[in-house]
């Protein structure tokens, strides 16, 4: 069965003198714009397999040694994404926001596409890369900068659950066409968020551990009560054991208001729900699950944020499901 969600880039059939240029373009197409330099010129070899889940993308990269830079000028104007790199063999050294992490098999590192960075692969490197919309990560973790450029052990606790699930998904993607791609992509992000929240570095940020702890608890409370159309700063403050005034102070430091943030959480939840829709999904049911009191309120806010109607995203998801069955 042909898998319409799979792309492959390989240097095998590319003339040696053209391989560096080909690989640079392949990396830009699969990830985002990077400035590459390779240690091997003519005999450089690399291969990328990419599976598009619509809610995220999973890539398998096999590569000879290279160095890459994400320049500040390339961070502007692109849709914001975050990468999680997990070496299978070889090593990855990554620097961003003044921190550097070197990862080998069984470890991972988070890379922010909206910030400059440097990354280097060792020779004969093999790795999995999970490419996620930044909005999807923020909706689960808050500010992702506190997690960037830190090495994470993926063989313990919830992180091991994420790693095992990723490998199961990867094996399934290579052997068959799967209708549940959008759900699997969302589940990967959910498990990753849980694993990072349970990591000792989760409460480290540019502000303070106390503020981060409060924000983490607020984020969890809102996600749990998102279907409540009456969710408000007052109910959040009461549920988290803080004053409304302190709640607003915490959000002022993030550069957002409580109400705007709640609205964005509802809209992002609705967007993901529509992307992984099945034949029983309706815009009205998604609106209710996202905490909108009626469908028209979701439609207006959704159109303003995403420049699409909810029904358009729903129809695209259904068409994608039909294609995958062909």
N, C-alpha and C positions, 0 to 999 in steps of 0.2 A: 504493500500500500504506500503510495507516495505521500511524503510528509511535507505539506506546503509551508510549515513553520520553520523549516531548517535551511540554513545557509552554510556554505563551506568556502573557505579561502585557503589556498595552498600554493606554495612556491614550487611544487614538484614539476609542473609543466612550464615554468617561467624561465626564460634564458638567464644564465647566471648574472650577466651585467645589468639585468633589469629587476633583480629580486629585491634589492633594498627599496627601490621606488614602489614596487608592487606591495611590499609588506607595509610600508608606511601608509599607503592608501587603505590597505585592508584593516589595519589597526584603527584608522580614523573612521572607517565605515562601521566597524563592529563596536567600537567604544565611543570615542570622541576625538577631537583634533589633538594630536600630540606631535612633538618634534622628536624624531627618532635618530639614533646613530647606532650602527652595528659594529661589532668587532671583526666579524668576518664579512668580506665584501662579496665576492662572486659566489662562494659556496654556502652562503647563508640559507638556512632552511627554516620554514615555519608553517604551521597549519592552525586554522581557527574553525571550530564548529560552533554554530550559534543557533540556539532554539528560542524562538520568540513566544513567550507566554501571554503577551499583551499587557499583563500586570507587571512583568519583569522579564529579563532575558538571562539565559544561562549559556555561558561560553566555555568551551574547552580549548585551551591555547597550548600548543607545543611550539617551542621557540628556541633557537640558538641565542647566545648571549647578546643583549642589547641594553641601551640606556634610552630613556624617554623623559621628556619634559612637558608638563602642562603649563603653557605660558599664560600670564595674566590677560593678554590681549585675546586669547582664545576662550577665556572663561565667560566673556560677555556675549549676550545675544543668543546663546544656545539653551535649549531645554536642559534644566538641571538634573543631573543623575549622580548616583553614588555607586561605587563599585566595592565589592568584597572579593578579595583575591585569596585563594586557598591553594598553596603549592601542593602538588602531588609528588614531584621530585624536583631537585634543584632548589634554588633560593630566590627570594625576592627582597630587595631592600627599598624601602619607601620613606620619603621625607616630605612632610607637610606641616604648616603652622608651627615651625620651630621644633618639631619632634621627628625622630627617625626610628624605624622599626625594621628589623631583618627577620624574615619568616622562612621556615622550612616546612617539610611535610608535617601535617597535623596542626599547623598554626594558620592564622589568617590576619589580614590587615584591611582596614576600611579606608577608602580613598574618596575624597570629595571632588566632584567634577567642577564645582563652582569656585574652587580655590587652586592657585598654582601648586604644582608639586613636581618632584623628581622620583623616578622609579627605575630600577635596574634589575634585569633577570640574569641569573647565572646560566652557564652553558647547559644545553640539553634540559631546559626547564619545561615542566609540564604543570599545568594549573587549571583549576576551575575559577571562573569569574562570574559572580552574580551581579548583574547590572540592574539597578532599581531606580525608579523615579524618586528624586529627593523628597517630593511631597509625601510619598508613601512612607518613607523612613521617618520624616518629621512627625507625621500623624501618630506614630507609634512610640518615638523616642524623644521628641522635642528637638532641641538643637543638636545636630549630629557632630558638630565640631569637636565636642569633648571625647568622641570615640575615634577620631581620625589618627592615623599614624601610631597606633598602639598594637603591639603583637598580642593576639588572643589565642589561647590554647583551646583547640576545638575537640579535644578528646575527653573532656570532663563535663559533668553536669548537663545543663540544658544545651550547651554548645555541642555536646556529643550527639544529642537528639537531632539538632539542626544538621550536623555534618552527615549523620547516617541517612537522614531523609533526603538531603541533597544528592547523595550517591545513588539512592534508590530512584529518584526522579531522573538523574542522569542516565542510568542504565535503561530505564523505560523509554526515554527519549531516543536512545540509539537503536532500539529494537522494534518500535512500533509507533503508529500514529495515535495520539491520545486526545480524547475530547475534553479532558479536564485540565488542559494547560493553564487557563486563567486562574482556576482555583489553586493549582499547585504553585503557581508563581506567587500568589498572595500568601499561601501557607509558608513558603520559604521566608518571606519577609517577616511574617508573624513570629516564626521560630527564631529568626536572627535577632529580632528586637528583644525577645524574652532572654536569649542568651547574653546579650550585651547588658541588659538591665541587671542581670545577676552577676556580672563581672565586677571585681573589686574596683576597677577604674570607672565604673558607671557614674559615680557621683563626683567625679573630678571635672572641673570646668574653669572658665575664666572668672566666674563669680565666686561662689562659696559652696561648700558641700551642703550646708543647711538649706540654702535656697534651692539647690538642685534636688535635694530630697523632697522638699515641698512640691516642686514642679512635677517630679516624677509621680508623686501620689495624686496630684491634681489630674495629670494626664490619664492615669489609670482609672480614676473615678469617672471622668468624663466619658471615656471609652465604654465603661460598664453601663452608664446611664444615657447613652447617646439617643436611644429611642424615646426618651422622655422629652416631649415637646415643651415642657415647662422648665427644663434645665436652665438655671440662671446663676449669676455670680453668687447670689444669696444661698442657693441650695448647694452649690459647690463648696463654698466656704464652710457651711455647716457640716457637710459630709466629710470634709478634710480636717475639721477641728481648728480652723483659723478664722480670723476676722475678714469681713469683706474688704475692708481698707487694706489689709496686708495682701490679700489676693490681688487687688489692683496694683499694688506696689510691685509684686513679683512680676506681673505681666508688663508693667512699664519698663522694667529692665530688659525684657525680651524684645521690645519694640513693637508689641502688638497689644490690642485690648482684649479683655476676656471675651466679650461678645463676638468680636470678629474672629477670634480663634475658634470658638465653639462653632460658628457658622462654617468656617473652613473645614473643621473636622467632619461636620455633617456632609458637606459637599464632597469631600474626598471619599468618605465612606460610600456615598451614593455612586460616585464615579467607578469605584472598584466593584461595587455590587452589580452595576450595569455591565461592566466589562466581562464578568464571569457569569452572566445571566444564562438561565436555561429556558426551556419553552414555557415554563409556568411563571416566569418573572414578568412583572408589569411595572411601569413607572410609578403607579400609585402605591404598590407594595414597597418599593424601594424608598419612596418618599416617607412612608410611615416608619419603616425600619431606621431611617436616618434622622428621625425626630422632627420632620416637617409636618405641620398640622394639616396641610393639604397639598395636592399635587402641583397646583399652580405656583405655590411659593417655591417649591423645589425648582420648577421649570424656569422661573424668572432668575433666581440666584445662579442656577447652573449655567444658563445661557450667558450671563454676565461674566462668570469666571472662566468657562471653558470655550466660549464662542461656539457651542454646540447645544442642541436640545438633548435632553435625556433620551428621548425616543430615538434620536439618531445614533447615539452610542449603543443603545439596546439593539437596534436593528443590525448594526455592524457586528455586534457580538453573535447574534443569531446567524448571520451570513457566514461568519468565520467558522461557526460550528458545522454548518452545512458543508462548507468546503472541505473541512477536515474529514468528513465522512465519505467524500468522493474517492 
